[in-house]
């Protein structure tokens, strides 16, 4: 059975700036050490229907993944779903809201689902992701604030 992991962090940047950073999926490499490559596969600005392709390394194994943007509501919400066929797939998103002082509260989440033998692996993947969720959110914060 799959499940969700999520993390929340306050970022010392305005909502529109954080949204723009996260809307560029190629920035994932700046905060996710598992992402080895990331490239936009569709033309035009990021929006609903945009596809990003990545190569990631999990538990020592490299896999190729493709994600499609399913909701794009500046400056507060981005959603994606994995369209590649892997043993464990994800769909998730970002929720952004302003906080006093001009900063942004970011909630990032992913729902993981196992397929085939991946149903046996998803629990391990979810456990590792949940342990890293707060650190993951802090890595996003550092990357945005450094940009």
HELIX and SHEET records of a PDB file:
HELIX    1   1 UNK A   15  UNK A   23  1                                   9    
HELIX    2   2 UNK A   25  UNK A   30  5                                   6    
HELIX    3   3 UNK A  118  UNK A  146  1                                  29    
SHEET    1   A 7 UNK A   3  UNK A  11  0                                        
SHEET    2   A 7 UNK A 103  UNK A 114 -1                                        
SHEET    3   A 7 UNK A  88  UNK A  99 -1                                        
SHEET    4   A 7 UNK A  77  UNK A  82 -1                                        
SHEET    5   A 7 UNK A  61  UNK A  73 -1                                        
SHEET    6   A 7 UNK A  51  UNK A  58 -1                                        
SHEET    7   A 7 UNK A  35  UNK A  40 -1                                        
END                                                                             
